[in-house]
Amino acid sequence: MIEAVVDVLECPVCAGNLRRAGRTLRCGNGHSFDIARSGYVSLLAPDARTDTADTAAMVASREAFLGAGHYDPIADAVCDALASALGRDSRGCVAEIGAGTGFYLARVLDPFPGLRGVAFDISKPALRRAARAHARSVAVAADTWSRLPVRDGALLAVLDVFSPRNAAELARVLAPSGILAIVTPRGGHLRELVGPVGLLTVDVRKQERLAATLGRRFEAESSHHVAYSLLLPRAAVRALIEMGPSARHIDPATLAERVRALPEPFRVSVDVDVSIWRLVVSASSRRTPPSGERSATG
């Protein structure tokens, strides 16, 4: 499947075009990148950060939780929003940044037969799973805070589900009037777990910060509020916590103790916004961000 998306990728060293040669991708300047046995290819820049990569345990928890269907309404809302913005017969390449296991990208590709996808992440355990998430998608190791290994204007749409975003870089890789689909938590998201478990709270100004970050390069097109509740066994509650950023802040033994103290089943609120942003094409919106420039994170 790599052949189907290699036309949108670029060399992370020299930004040259890539072509497949056996088990590698090569550019005209001789830079070579091996395709792993599990199917993903690493196009990390030489100075890329990998210290924030999800661990194997985090990825396994994410696969278990998402695979059980708990966030299917969010995925359905993303598909519906893209269908309204693009049309079901759209053709082109869609990328997901911070894709993890590639769950959302796979769900988007299913109803759009003309789309192909690229799942970007820096976690090797996540990339191994994303590589087999969908027949029309490819997994690529890339640091979304650096220059993405994507040619200018090559993408029809980008998905960002609970992930940080570099607005200037996303503007560079999107085609004119390209679509950015973003899922962000609202204040009520998982609120029942904040006190008993110590889950990180959601910034009440998140939507304001998102608009400020994207406003110069993107215009808001639509927004859909997704809210429902889950009645979860303790094992699913633990997987939910372990797959997210709170897993880095709570000792595993402490987390296990706190989860055991919860009633079973435990009711948790899902409260997110699914928003569509369309690229505003201008000279400033398509520039490559200087080293160190970052947007507010998700």
BALOBA-1460 file (C-alpha; in Angstrom, 3 decimals):
// residues 298
<rec num="1" residu="m" x="0.000" y="0.000" z="0.000"/>
<rec num="2" residu="i" x="2.979" y="2.332" z="0.458"/>
<rec num="3" residu="e" x="3.093" y="2.771" z="-3.313"/>
<rec num="4" residu="a" x="-0.380" y="4.327" z="-3.193"/>
<rec num="5" residu="v" x="0.737" y="7.172" z="-0.899"/>
<rec num="6" residu="v" x="4.413" y="7.613" z="-1.744"/>
<rec num="7" residu="d" x="3.460" y="10.447" z="-4.108"/>
<rec num="8" residu="v" x="2.389" y="12.603" z="-1.126"/>
<rec num="9" residu="l" x="5.475" y="11.853" z="1.003"/>
<rec num="10" residu="e" x="8.843" y="13.575" z="0.959"/>
<rec num="11" residu="c" x="12.313" y="12.865" z="2.267"/>
<rec num="12" residu="p" x="12.670" y="14.169" z="5.847"/>
<rec num="13" residu="v" x="16.318" y="15.078" z="5.209"/>
<rec num="14" residu="c" x="16.207" y="17.009" z="1.929"/>
<rec num="15" residu="a" x="12.449" y="17.255" z="1.132"/>
<rec num="16" residu="g" x="13.029" y="15.383" z="-2.126"/>
<rec num="17" residu="n" x="10.487" y="13.087" z="-3.757"/>
<rec num="18" residu="l" x="10.489" y="9.480" z="-2.621"/>
<rec num="19" residu="r" x="10.131" y="6.214" z="-4.525"/>
<rec num="20" residu="r" x="9.990" y="2.632" z="-3.363"/>
<rec num="21" residu="a" x="12.961" y="0.362" z="-3.982"/>
<rec num="22" residu="g" x="12.365" y="-3.070" z="-2.503"/>
<rec num="23" residu="r" x="12.052" y="-2.771" z="1.269"/>
<rec num="24" residu="t" x="13.085" y="0.889" z="1.339"/>
<rec num="25" residu="l" x="11.941" y="4.346" z="0.302"/>
<rec num="26" residu="r" x="14.638" y="6.405" z="-1.429"/>
<rec num="27" residu="c" x="14.985" y="9.953" z="-2.652"/>
<rec num="28" residu="g" x="17.062" y="11.254" z="-5.557"/>
<rec num="29" residu="n" x="19.816" y="12.357" z="-3.191"/>
<rec num="30" residu="g" x="20.383" y="8.843" z="-1.918"/>
<rec num="31" residu="h" x="18.660" y="9.062" z="1.443"/>
<rec num="32" residu="s" x="17.098" y="5.710" z="2.287"/>
<rec num="33" residu="f" x="14.411" y="4.649" z="4.774"/>
<rec num="34" residu="d" x="13.686" y="1.035" z="5.608"/>
<rec num="35" residu="i" x="10.161" y="-0.359" z="5.662"/>
<rec num="36" residu="a" x="9.777" y="-2.336" z="8.887"/>
<rec num="37" residu="r" x="8.630" y="-5.943" z="8.793"/>
<rec num="38" residu="s" x="5.432" y="-4.870" z="10.527"/>
<rec num="39" residu="g" x="4.707" y="-2.530" z="7.613"/>
<rec num="40" residu="y" x="5.417" y="0.993" z="8.810"/>
<rec num="41" residu="v" x="8.201" y="3.256" z="7.563"/>
<rec num="42" residu="s" x="10.153" y="5.742" z="9.670"/>
<rec num="43" residu="l" x="10.497" y="9.194" z="8.126"/>
<rec num="44" residu="l" x="11.590" y="10.881" z="11.330"/>
<rec num="45" residu="a" x="13.780" y="13.921" z="10.852"/>
<rec num="46" residu="p" x="17.291" y="13.665" z="12.356"/>
<rec num="47" residu="d" x="16.343" y="16.040" z="15.201"/>
<rec num="48" residu="a" x="12.895" y="14.584" z="15.852"/>
<rec num="49" residu="r" x="11.617" y="14.228" z="19.412"/>
<rec num="50" residu="t" x="10.524" y="10.772" z="20.517"/>
<rec num="51" residu="d" x="10.445" y="11.227" z="24.298"/>
<rec num="52" residu="t" x="6.668" y="11.737" z="24.291"/>
<rec num="53" residu="a" x="5.875" y="8.520" z="22.410"/>
<rec num="54" residu="d" x="3.138" y="6.301" z="23.805"/>
<rec num="55" residu="t" x="4.411" y="3.167" z="25.505"/>
<rec num="56" residu="a" x="3.430" y="-0.372" z="24.547"/>
<rec num="57" residu="a" x="1.143" y="-0.510" z="27.596"/>
<rec num="58" residu="m" x="-0.620" y="2.736" z="26.609"/>
<rec num="59" residu="v" x="-1.117" y="1.480" z="23.063"/>
<rec num="60" residu="a" x="-2.476" y="-1.870" z="24.233"/>
<rec num="61" residu="s" x="-4.968" y="-0.081" z="26.492"/>
<rec num="62" residu="r" x="-6.045" y="2.164" z="23.630"/>
<rec num="63" residu="e" x="-6.544" y="-0.780" z="21.309"/>
<rec num="64" residu="a" x="-8.637" y="-2.595" z="23.911"/>
<rec num="65" residu="f" x="-10.790" y="0.424" z="24.790"/>
<rec num="66" residu="l" x="-11.419" y="1.622" z="21.244"/>
<rec num="67" residu="g" x="-11.896" y="-1.916" z="19.995"/>
<rec num="68" residu="a" x="-14.747" y="-2.363" z="22.461"/>
<rec num="69" residu="g" x="-16.669" y="0.409" z="20.680"/>
<rec num="70" residu="h" x="-16.790" y="2.898" z="23.537"/>
<rec num="71" residu="y" x="-15.784" y="5.834" z="21.304"/>
<rec num="72" residu="d" x="-17.663" y="4.719" z="18.189"/>
<rec num="73" residu="p" x="-20.083" y="7.696" z="18.411"/>
<rec num="74" residu="i" x="-17.083" y="10.034" z="18.170"/>
<rec num="75" residu="a" x="-15.758" y="8.205" z="15.110"/>
<rec num="76" residu="d" x="-19.231" y="8.278" z="13.536"/>
<rec num="77" residu="a" x="-19.466" y="12.031" z="14.115"/>
<rec num="78" residu="v" x="-16.067" y="12.561" z="12.453"/>
<rec num="79" residu="c" x="-17.204" y="10.516" z="9.419"/>
<rec num="80" residu="d" x="-20.450" y="12.466" z="9.143"/>
<rec num="81" residu="a" x="-18.648" y="15.806" z="9.422"/>
<rec num="82" residu="l" x="-16.176" y="14.864" z="6.683"/>
<rec num="83" residu="a" x="-18.966" y="13.555" z="4.466"/>
<rec num="84" residu="s" x="-20.710" y="16.919" z="4.731"/>
<rec num="85" residu="a" x="-17.513" y="18.850" z="4.071"/>
<rec num="86" residu="l" x="-16.028" y="16.692" z="1.305"/>
<rec num="87" residu="g" x="-18.764" y="14.496" z="-0.164"/>
<rec num="88" residu="r" x="-18.752" y="10.686" z="-0.183"/>
<rec num="89" residu="d" x="-17.207" y="10.486" z="-3.667"/>
<rec num="90" residu="s" x="-14.086" y="12.489" z="-2.769"/>
<rec num="91" residu="r" x="-10.715" y="11.199" z="-3.905"/>
<rec num="92" residu="g" x="-7.326" y="11.946" z="-2.412"/>
<rec num="93" residu="c" x="-5.156" y="11.363" z="0.652"/>
<rec num="94" residu="v" x="-6.185" y="11.902" z="4.261"/>
<rec num="95" residu="a" x="-3.682" y="11.928" z="7.117"/>
<rec num="96" residu="e" x="-4.175" y="11.504" z="10.845"/>
<rec num="97" residu="i" x="-1.632" y="13.121" z="13.152"/>
<rec num="98" residu="g" x="-0.978" y="11.463" z="16.481"/>
<rec num="99" residu="a" x="-2.873" y="8.551" z="14.980"/>
<rec num="100" residu="g" x="-2.018" y="5.948" z="17.599"/>
<rec num="101" residu="t" x="-3.454" y="2.645" z="16.425"/>
<rec num="102" residu="g" x="-5.044" y="4.254" z="13.354"/>
<rec num="103" residu="f" x="-8.554" y="3.641" z="14.695"/>
<rec num="104" residu="y" x="-10.139" y="6.906" z="13.559"/>
<rec num="105" residu="l" x="-8.376" y="6.968" z="10.203"/>
<rec num="106" residu="a" x="-9.621" y="3.453" z="9.453"/>
<rec num="107" residu="r" x="-13.158" y="4.431" z="10.399"/>
<rec num="108" residu="v" x="-12.990" y="7.423" z="8.051"/>
<rec num="109" residu="l" x="-11.626" y="5.416" z="5.127"/>
<rec num="110" residu="d" x="-14.364" y="2.759" z="5.282"/>
<rec num="111" residu="p" x="-17.226" y="4.869" z="3.845"/>
<rec num="112" residu="f" x="-14.966" y="6.800" z="1.426"/>
<rec num="113" residu="p" x="-13.727" y="4.316" z="-1.218"/>
<rec num="114" residu="g" x="-11.851" y="7.041" z="-3.083"/>
<rec num="115" residu="l" x="-9.665" y="7.985" z="-0.123"/>
<rec num="116" residu="r" x="-6.283" y="6.624" z="0.964"/>
<rec num="117" residu="g" x="-4.686" y="7.393" z="4.287"/>
<rec num="118" residu="v" x="-1.459" y="8.003" z="6.198"/>
<rec num="119" residu="a" x="-1.271" y="7.489" z="9.965"/>
<rec num="120" residu="f" x="1.484" y="9.620" z="11.549"/>
<rec num="121" residu="d" x="2.815" y="8.830" z="15.017"/>
<rec num="122" residu="i" x="6.155" y="8.523" z="16.827"/>
<rec num="123" residu="s" x="5.336" y="5.434" z="18.894"/>
<rec num="124" residu="k" x="6.661" y="2.185" z="17.440"/>
<rec num="125" residu="p" x="4.048" y="0.039" z="19.236"/>
<rec num="126" residu="a" x="1.304" y="2.292" z="17.863"/>
<rec num="127" residu="l" x="2.744" y="2.266" z="14.352"/>
<rec num="128" residu="r" x="2.859" y="-1.539" z="14.290"/>
<rec num="129" residu="r" x="-0.882" y="-1.595" z="14.905"/>
<rec num="130" residu="a" x="-1.645" y="1.341" z="12.612"/>
<rec num="131" residu="a" x="0.182" y="-0.417" z="9.769"/>
<rec num="132" residu="r" x="-2.561" y="-3.036" z="9.674"/>
<rec num="133" residu="a" x="-5.508" y="-0.801" z="10.595"/>
<rec num="134" residu="h" x="-6.880" y="-0.512" z="7.053"/>
<rec num="135" residu="a" x="-6.093" y="-1.834" z="3.584"/>
<rec num="136" residu="r" x="-5.915" y="1.701" z="2.177"/>
<rec num="137" residu="s" x="-3.736" y="3.244" z="4.871"/>
<rec num="138" residu="v" x="-0.017" y="3.380" z="5.636"/>
<rec num="139" residu="a" x="1.723" y="4.042" z="8.954"/>
<rec num="140" residu="v" x="4.619" y="6.522" z="9.036"/>
<rec num="141" residu="a" x="6.824" y="7.538" z="11.936"/>
<rec num="142" residu="a" x="6.975" y="11.338" z="12.026"/>
<rec num="143" residu="d" x="7.208" y="14.101" z="14.612"/>
<rec num="144" residu="t" x="4.223" y="16.414" z="14.147"/>
<rec num="145" residu="w" x="6.125" y="19.276" z="15.827"/>
<rec num="146" residu="s" x="8.743" y="19.157" z="13.077"/>
<rec num="147" residu="r" x="8.238" y="19.444" z="9.334"/>
<rec num="148" residu="l" x="5.958" y="16.597" z="8.296"/>
<rec num="149" residu="p" x="7.411" y="14.348" z="5.562"/>
<rec num="150" residu="v" x="4.611" y="15.468" z="3.228"/>
<rec num="151" residu="r" x="4.794" y="17.492" z="0.024"/>
<rec num="152" residu="d" x="3.248" y="20.966" z="-0.048"/>
<rec num="153" residu="g" x="-0.503" y="20.899" z="-0.648"/>
<rec num="154" residu="a" x="-0.645" y="17.110" z="-0.988"/>
<rec num="155" residu="l" x="-3.423" y="16.263" z="1.479"/>
<rec num="156" residu="l" x="-7.163" y="16.516" z="1.037"/>
<rec num="157" residu="a" x="-7.843" y="16.409" z="4.766"/>
<rec num="158" residu="v" x="-6.140" y="15.963" z="8.134"/>
<rec num="159" residu="l" x="-7.625" y="14.346" z="11.240"/>
<rec num="160" residu="d" x="-6.611" y="15.482" z="14.704"/>
<rec num="161" residu="v" x="-8.300" y="13.508" z="17.493"/>
<rec num="162" residu="f" x="-7.180" y="14.568" z="20.993"/>
<rec num="163" residu="s" x="-3.718" y="15.384" z="19.601"/>
<rec num="164" residu="p" x="-1.457" y="18.464" z="19.601"/>
<rec num="165" residu="r" x="-1.341" y="20.388" z="16.355"/>
<rec num="166" residu="n" x="1.118" y="22.593" z="14.498"/>
<rec num="167" residu="a" x="-1.220" y="24.938" z="12.615"/>
<rec num="168" residu="a" x="1.387" y="26.375" z="10.246"/>
<rec num="169" residu="e" x="2.617" y="22.946" z="9.208"/>
<rec num="170" residu="l" x="-0.903" y="21.610" z="8.686"/>
<rec num="171" residu="a" x="-1.630" y="24.600" z="6.468"/>
<rec num="172" residu="r" x="1.452" y="23.784" z="4.394"/>
<rec num="173" residu="v" x="0.517" y="20.165" z="3.663"/>
<rec num="174" residu="l" x="-3.178" y="20.709" z="2.936"/>
<rec num="175" residu="a" x="-4.428" y="21.300" z="-0.582"/>
<rec num="176" residu="p" x="-6.148" y="24.647" z="-1.286"/>
<rec num="177" residu="s" x="-9.368" y="24.743" z="0.752"/>
<rec num="178" residu="g" x="-8.293" y="21.509" z="2.452"/>
<rec num="179" residu="i" x="-10.143" y="20.250" z="5.507"/>
<rec num="180" residu="l" x="-8.961" y="19.914" z="9.095"/>
<rec num="181" residu="a" x="-11.178" y="17.727" z="11.324"/>
<rec num="182" residu="i" x="-10.499" y="18.170" z="15.034"/>
<rec num="183" residu="v" x="-11.879" y="16.388" z="18.101"/>
<rec num="184" residu="t" x="-11.395" y="18.265" z="21.375"/>
<rec num="185" residu="p" x="-12.681" y="17.462" z="24.870"/>
<rec num="186" residu="r" x="-15.118" y="19.775" z="26.614"/>
<rec num="187" residu="g" x="-15.210" y="20.538" z="30.319"/>
<rec num="188" residu="g" x="-17.480" y="17.624" z="31.141"/>
<rec num="189" residu="h" x="-15.359" y="14.989" z="29.433"/>
<rec num="190" residu="l" x="-14.566" y="12.146" z="31.872"/>
<rec num="191" residu="r" x="-15.330" y="14.512" z="34.743"/>
<rec num="192" residu="e" x="-16.321" y="11.669" z="37.074"/>
<rec num="193" residu="l" x="-12.719" y="10.401" z="37.077"/>
<rec num="194" residu="v" x="-11.023" y="13.668" z="38.020"/>
<rec num="195" residu="g" x="-11.574" y="13.421" z="41.767"/>
<rec num="196" residu="p" x="-11.541" y="9.671" z="42.504"/>
<rec num="197" residu="v" x="-8.667" y="8.771" z="40.185"/>
<rec num="198" residu="g" x="-6.757" y="12.022" z="39.691"/>
<rec num="199" residu="l" x="-7.425" y="12.346" z="35.969"/>
<rec num="200" residu="l" x="-6.085" y="15.516" z="34.354"/>
<rec num="201" residu="t" x="-8.719" y="18.216" z="33.964"/>
<rec num="202" residu="v" x="-9.714" y="19.806" z="30.665"/>
<rec num="203" residu="d" x="-8.702" y="23.431" z="30.144"/>
<rec num="204" residu="v" x="-11.945" y="25.426" z="30.200"/>
<rec num="205" residu="r" x="-10.442" y="27.773" z="27.579"/>
<rec num="206" residu="k" x="-9.564" y="24.953" z="25.176"/>
<rec num="207" residu="q" x="-12.035" y="26.033" z="22.473"/>
<rec num="208" residu="e" x="-10.874" y="29.630" z="22.778"/>
<rec num="209" residu="r" x="-7.251" y="28.561" z="22.423"/>
<rec num="210" residu="l" x="-8.090" y="26.352" z="19.444"/>
<rec num="211" residu="a" x="-9.734" y="29.239" z="17.611"/>
<rec num="212" residu="a" x="-6.785" y="31.519" z="18.390"/>
<rec num="213" residu="t" x="-4.312" y="28.923" z="17.126"/>
<rec num="214" residu="l" x="-6.103" y="28.187" z="13.861"/>
<rec num="215" residu="g" x="-7.730" y="31.534" z="13.189"/>
<rec num="216" residu="r" x="-5.025" y="33.036" z="10.968"/>
<rec num="217" residu="r" x="-4.868" y="30.040" z="8.650"/>
<rec num="218" residu="f" x="-8.216" y="28.265" z="8.957"/>
<rec num="219" residu="e" x="-11.852" y="29.275" z="9.139"/>
<rec num="220" residu="a" x="-14.410" y="27.391" z="11.199"/>
<rec num="221" residu="e" x="-16.961" y="25.630" z="8.998"/>
<rec num="222" residu="s" x="-18.982" y="23.472" z="11.391"/>
<rec num="223" residu="s" x="-19.035" y="22.095" z="14.900"/>
<rec num="224" residu="h" x="-20.922" y="19.174" z="16.410"/>
<rec num="225" residu="h" x="-21.254" y="18.443" z="20.111"/>
<rec num="226" residu="v" x="-21.030" y="14.728" z="20.998"/>
<rec num="227" residu="a" x="-22.196" y="13.882" z="24.516"/>
<rec num="228" residu="y" x="-23.217" y="10.559" z="26.021"/>
<rec num="229" residu="s" x="-22.421" y="8.376" z="29.013"/>
<rec num="230" residu="l" x="-20.662" y="5.043" z="29.346"/>
<rec num="231" residu="l" x="-21.314" y="2.404" z="31.968"/>
<rec num="232" residu="l" x="-17.934" y="0.726" z="32.281"/>
<rec num="233" residu="p" x="-16.462" y="-2.201" z="34.189"/>
<rec num="234" residu="r" x="-13.341" y="-1.376" z="36.183"/>
<rec num="235" residu="a" x="-11.083" y="-2.979" z="33.558"/>
<rec num="236" residu="a" x="-12.416" y="-0.597" z="30.885"/>
<rec num="237" residu="v" x="-12.037" y="2.379" z="33.232"/>
<rec num="238" residu="r" x="-8.409" y="1.465" z="33.782"/>
<rec num="239" residu="a" x="-7.812" y="1.058" z="30.029"/>
<rec num="240" residu="l" x="-9.421" y="4.459" z="29.424"/>
<rec num="241" residu="i" x="-7.045" y="6.114" z="31.879"/>
<rec num="242" residu="e" x="-3.968" y="4.172" z="30.782"/>
<rec num="243" residu="m" x="-4.405" y="5.101" z="27.115"/>
<rec num="244" residu="g" x="-4.278" y="8.849" z="27.737"/>
<rec num="245" residu="p" x="-1.903" y="11.500" z="29.097"/>
<rec num="246" residu="s" x="-2.918" y="10.867" z="32.690"/>
<rec num="247" residu="a" x="-1.106" y="7.536" z="32.492"/>
<rec num="248" residu="r" x="2.177" y="9.485" z="32.618"/>
<rec num="249" residu="h" x="1.209" y="11.224" z="35.859"/>
<rec num="250" residu="i" x="-0.211" y="8.401" z="37.977"/>
<rec num="251" residu="d" x="1.906" y="5.571" z="39.366"/>
<rec num="252" residu="p" x="0.527" y="2.220" z="38.055"/>
<rec num="253" residu="a" x="0.110" y="0.788" z="41.558"/>
<rec num="254" residu="t" x="-1.700" y="3.926" z="42.718"/>
<rec num="255" residu="l" x="-3.924" y="3.852" z="39.654"/>
<rec num="256" residu="a" x="-4.831" y="0.199" z="40.257"/>
<rec num="257" residu="e" x="-5.733" y="0.972" z="43.863"/>
<rec num="258" residu="r" x="-7.903" y="3.950" z="42.906"/>
<rec num="259" residu="v" x="-9.731" y="2.019" z="40.192"/>
<rec num="260" residu="r" x="-10.421" y="-0.879" z="42.570"/>
<rec num="261" residu="a" x="-12.124" y="1.603" z="44.906"/>
<rec num="262" residu="l" x="-14.641" y="2.635" z="42.217"/>
<rec num="263" residu="p" x="-18.123" y="1.108" z="42.111"/>
<rec num="264" residu="e" x="-18.675" y="-1.380" z="39.307"/>
<rec num="265" residu="p" x="-19.955" y="-0.618" z="36.784"/>
<rec num="266" residu="f" x="-18.876" y="3.034" z="36.802"/>
<rec num="267" residu="r" x="-20.630" y="5.741" z="34.792"/>
<rec num="268" residu="v" x="-18.394" y="8.122" z="32.821"/>
<rec num="269" residu="s" x="-19.397" y="11.112" z="30.682"/>
<rec num="270" residu="v" x="-18.117" y="11.593" z="27.134"/>
<rec num="271" residu="d" x="-18.237" y="15.267" z="26.155"/>
<rec num="272" residu="v" x="-16.384" y="16.395" z="23.019"/>
<rec num="273" residu="d" x="-16.612" y="18.732" z="20.051"/>
<rec num="274" residu="v" x="-16.049" y="17.577" z="16.473"/>
<rec num="275" residu="s" x="-15.179" y="20.641" z="14.399"/>
<rec num="276" residu="i" x="-14.359" y="21.172" z="10.740"/>
<rec num="277" residu="w" x="-11.936" y="23.909" z="9.714"/>
<rec num="278" residu="r" x="-11.214" y="24.863" z="6.111"/>
<rec num="279" residu="l" x="-7.849" y="26.172" z="4.995"/>
<rec num="280" residu="v" x="-7.716" y="29.833" z="4.067"/>
<rec num="281" residu="v" x="-5.179" y="30.063" z="1.253"/>
<rec num="282" residu="s" x="-2.749" y="32.953" z="1.554"/>
<rec num="283" residu="a" x="0.978" y="33.513" z="1.380"/>
<rec num="284" residu="s" x="1.267" y="33.571" z="5.169"/>
<rec num="285" residu="s" x="-0.858" y="30.477" z="5.765"/>
<rec num="286" residu="r" x="1.303" y="28.238" z="3.582"/>
<rec num="287" residu="r" x="4.733" y="29.119" z="4.934"/>
<rec num="288" residu="t" x="6.895" y="26.481" z="6.597"/>
<rec num="289" residu="p" x="7.132" y="27.178" z="10.368"/>
<rec num="290" residu="p" x="10.534" y="28.203" z="11.628"/>
<rec num="291" residu="s" x="12.322" y="25.852" z="13.986"/>
<rec num="292" residu="g" x="10.738" y="25.937" z="17.420"/>
<rec num="293" residu="e" x="7.379" y="27.472" z="16.386"/>
<rec num="294" residu="r" x="4.480" y="25.582" z="17.945"/>
<rec num="295" residu="s" x="0.774" y="26.042" z="18.337"/>
<rec num="296" residu="a" x="-1.190" y="25.496" z="21.501"/>
<rec num="297" residu="t" x="-1.586" y="21.810" z="22.149"/>
<rec num="298" residu="g" x="-4.760" y="19.752" z="22.321"/>
